[in-house]
Amino acid sequence: MPTVEEVRDALTVVIDPELHRSIVELDMVRRIDIGKDGDVAVTVSLTTSGCPIRGQFQGAVHDAVMGLGGVSSVSVDFDVLDDEQKAALRSKLGRTELPEGALAQVQNVVCIGSGKGGVGKSTLTTNLAAALRAEGRTVGVLDADVWGYSIPRMLGLGAERPQVSPARKIIPLDANGIAVMSIGFFVDEDAAVVWRGPMLHKALKQFLEDVEWGALDFLLIDLPPGTGDVSMTLAQLLPMATFVIVTTPQAAAQRVARRAAEMANKVSLEISGVIENMAAFVTPSGERFNIFGEGGGQALADELDVPLLASVPLTMPLREQSDAGVPLVATDPDDPAAQAIRHAARGLIALAPPPPQRASAPIGMALPMAG
């Protein structure tokens, strides 16, 4: 028969998908009862009484406890944290608010950023999304570059406005199977967005918590250049996100990108890798010209001790397809730039943690995330 502490230790593998911590660390496991016949009853306190990922957590709790010797059955009961307990949890997490659960079904959040503009983050984001989609993954794209939004144009989305679901959630637009959200859907085309920090924070929070993202393997977030308000807001709202740094080969760009890495470290965002864009210009005949030099991406990856996910050459079709609103990866996967981006997508898949296992025969209620 397992002890109470052994059951509690087993539950440390049950991770909240938004807070990226175990239910034990979050002090959500309130009671464990062990019967004479190996029947284990676990009581968990939640911050909300309902959640869309019940099956996922149901299997995780069941598998964690059933893996112990002597356990014959598992039942899970729930109650809800009171205001004082919620305040204690917010203090523990260093947050002013707890998440609402809109991203509860998103397995991996990847922020794509750099220290400067003009390095092709948006082009890479849209093509990475298409590459992940081609690998059979469900993908969403959030255009967080509220000043220089370009994702709608690059994915061929026009003036259509997102709809609102009966649950009063914003429904992302669909671009060939990719869920997309951008400030560009809510302003006149080419209108300038002139916002300061508080407005940015509110808009990003709404895009994360009031959008019906649903079940996604990857949510790619196209960051604005630099290390300002948007990046810090996302770090606060998405403690489980990872960061991909985009740079061009020359030393000047690589040093600026290093500052973006420093920002990520300061706000505790894990850096998953580097993508070197515009690694060379490849002519239609196959000639290569290192216009921006070479080696900067690998040097930055070595300095940060992370993988270089890809060196993406600049090709004419890459620019043409971005202007046309259809990712190159979807139209010509054999183009040298498309091949490199597909390699980066497979790298992201390899780096992603495996999804939680689900029980084949779940027992009891489901465990909602802390949100």
N, C-alpha and C positions, 0 to 999 in steps of 0.2 A: 504494500500500500504506500503511495506517495505521501509525503508530508505537505503541509500547507505551503511551506517555503519552497519546496520542489515544484509545486504547481505554479506558484508565483514566478519562480525563475523561468519556467517553461513559457509563461505568457509574455516574456520580454521580447519574443520574436514577433508579436502582434504589433504592427507599426501603423500609426495614424498616417495616411497618405499625404495630408497637407502639412501637418506639423513635423512629420518625419521623425517622430519619437515613439517609443513603445508605450502601450497603455499602462505599463507598470511605472515607467519613469514619469508619466503624466499623472500618476496617483489616481487613476481611474478604476483600479481593481479594489473594490471596497470590502468584499467578503468572499471567502473560500470555505466551503463546507465539503467534507469528505465522509461519505457513508460507509457502513461496514462492508457492503458488497462492491465497493469500488465505484460507487456513484459520486461524481464530483459536480457540485453546484457552484457557479461563479457569479457573483453580483458585481456589475460594472456600472459606475456612475458616468453619465454622459452630459455634454453641454447642450444637446438637443435631443428631442425624443424620437426623431426620425431622420433617415439618411438614405440616399439612393444606392449605396453600395453594400446593402445588407448581406447579400449572398457572399461577397468577397470576405467580409470580416467574420461571417458565420463560419465559413470553412476554416479560416485562420485560427480562430479560438478553438474550434473542435479539434483540428489536427494537432495543435500545440499541446493540448491536455491529453488527448488520446494517445499521444506518443510516449507517455509515461507508463511504466510497468504497473500493473495492478488496477488500472482504470478500466471500468466496464462501460460507463456511459458518462456523457457530459450534458449538463443543462446550463443555460445562461439566462440570468435575470438582469433587468436594468432599472435604474432610477436616474434622476436628472440632478446635476449639480445645482445647489442653491446659489444665490447671488454672491455670498461670501466665498464659496468654494470656486466660483468662476473668477472672482477677483484674484484669488490666490493663484489660480492657473495662469491668468494673464501676467501676473507679477513674475511667476516662475519662467514664463516664456519671454519676458521683456517686451510685451505687446500691449497696445491700448485696446485692441479688439481681438476676438476670436474669429476664425474664418467661418463663413456661412455654409461651406460645403459644396460650392459650385464646381470646385476642382477635385472633388473627392474621387471621381472616376478617371482622372488623368494620371497615368503611370509615371511619365517623365516630363518635366518642364525644363526646357533648354533656352537660356537667354543667349542671343547672338549679338555681340557688341564689339566695339573697338575704342581706341582712344581718340580717333579722329574721323571725320567724314570722308566720303569719296573712295572708300576701300571696297565697296560692293557688298555691304551687309545684306541689303534688301534682295539683291539678285541671288545671293547665296541662300538666303532664307527661303525664298520661293522655290528655288530648285532643290534644296534639301528636302522641303516638304514633298515635292513631287517624287523625289528619289525614295523617300521613306514610304510613300504611298505605293510606289512600284514594288517595294519589298514586302507588301502586304500589311503594312502598319496603318492604323487609323491616326490621322494627323490633323492638328489645328494650327493656325497661324494668328498670332496677335500682333498687330502693327502698333508698337508702343512708341514709335517715332512720331509724336503728335505734331511736331513742327514740320517735319519733312516726310509726311506719310506718302508712300508710293506703292505699297503692297496691293491696293485695289487695282491699280493700273497694270501692274506686272502679272496679276492673276486674271486679267480680263473682266473684272467686275466694274460695272458702270454706275449709274445713278440710283440703282435699286436701294431701298431702305430696309434694314432688318425688321422682321416682324417680332411681336411679343407673344409669348406662350400664355396659355390659361393660368399658369403659375406665376405670371408677371416676370418672366425671364426673357432676356433678349436672345433671339435665335440667330446664330451666326449665318452668314451667307455661305453658299456652297460653290466652290470652284473646282469642278471635276473631282469631287470626293474629298476636298480639303475644306475644313471649316475655317472661316475667315472673319476676323473682327478688326475694325479700324475706325479711327476718328473720321476718316475720309467718308464714311457712310452717313455721317450726321452733319456735314457742312457742305456748302456749295463747292463744286469742283474747283480746285486751285485756290480756294479761299485760304487766307493766312490765319493760323491759330495763334493768338497772342495771349498766352496764359502764363501765370506765375506758379510757384510751387504748390500752394494749396489746391488750386484748380487741377493741376496735373495729378496730384495724389488722389483727389476725388474721382477723376475720370478713370485712372488706372484701376482703382479699387472696384469701380463699377464694372469695368471690362472683365475683371477676374471673378467677381462674386455675383454679378447680376446677369451674366451671360450663360446660357444653357449649353456648355461645352460638351456635356455627355461623356461617354466612354471613349477616351483617346489613349493611344499608346504614347504619342508625343505631342506636346504643345510647344511650338517654336515661337519665341518672342523676339521680334526685331527691335532692338534698342536704338535710341538716338545716339549720335556720337558723343563722346566725352564721358565724364564721371559725375554728372550732376544729379538733380532731384529725381529723375525717372529711375535711374539705376538704384539709388538708395531706397526709393519707395518699393520697388520690386523686391529688393533684398529683404525688406521688412515684411512684405506680404507673402513672400514665397521662400521660406527658409530651406525648402527642400530642392530648390532649383539648382541647376548646374550652369556653368558659364563657358561658352565657346568664344574665343578671341579671334577676330579676323584682322589680318595685317597684310600689307604688301611687302615685297622682298627687301626694299631699300632700308638701310640702317635707320634713317630718320623716322620712317613709319613704324619700324619695329620698336624703337625706344618709346614712341608715343603709346603704342599698344601695351607696352610694359606698365604704363600708368594705369590702364584699365585693369590689368591683372592685380595691381596693388590695391585698387579700389575693391575688387572682388574679395581679396584677402581680408581687407579691413571690415567688410560687412559679412564675412563668413560664407560667401558663395563659393562652392567648390568649382574649380576650373577643370573641365573635363578634357580640353584639348585646344589646339590651335589650327586654324585653316589659313594657309597662305594663298591669297587671291592675286590675280594678275601676275602669276609666277613667270610667265613669258607670253609674248604675243606669237600665236601660231597662225601662219598664213593659210589660205585655202589649199596651197600646194604642200603644206606640211613643214615649211621652214619655221624655225623658232628664233625669236629675238628677245633677249633678256633686257627689255626696255627699262625696267625698274631695278635692275641688278638681280642678285640671286642669294639665297641662303638665309634671308632674314627670318622666314617662318621657322625653319629648323633651329636657328639660333635661339629664338624666343621660346620654342618648345623645350629645348634643352635647358635653358635657364630656369624655366618654371617647372621642369621635371614632369611634363605632361606629353602625351603623344601629339605628333603632327598628323592631323587627321587627313589632310590632303594638300597638295600644291596644285591650285586650279589655274590653268593657263587662260589668257584672254583670247577669245576667238570672236570672229565677226558674228556668227550665229548666236552666241551667248547674248550679245547686245541686241541683236535684231529681235530675238524671241522675247526678251524682256519688254521691248517697246511694243511688240505685238500682243502681249498679254497672255502668252502661253509659255510655260517653262521649257527651256531647251531639253531638259532631261526627258520630258514627255514626247517631244517631237523628233529628236535625234539623239538617242542614248549613246550612240557610238562617237559623237563628237568628243574631241579630247577634253574639253571643259566638262561635258556631261559625265564622261567616264570618271574624272577626278571627283566630281561632286557625289556620284554614286558610291565611290570608295569612302568618302567622308560619312555618308549616310550609314553605310555598313559598319563603320567605326563607332558611330553613336549607338547603333543597335548592340554592338558587342560590349560597349561600356555600360549599357543600361542594366540595372539590377533585374533579375528575373521576377516576373509577376508573382504575387502570392498564390500558393496552391489553394485550391478549393476542395472541400470535402465532397466525395461522391454522394454521400447521404447526410446532408447537414442536419444537425440536431439543435432544437431550441430556436430562440430568436436570433436576429442578426445584431452585430455590433456596429452602430453608426460611428463615423469619425468624430473627432472632437471639433465641432464647428457650429 
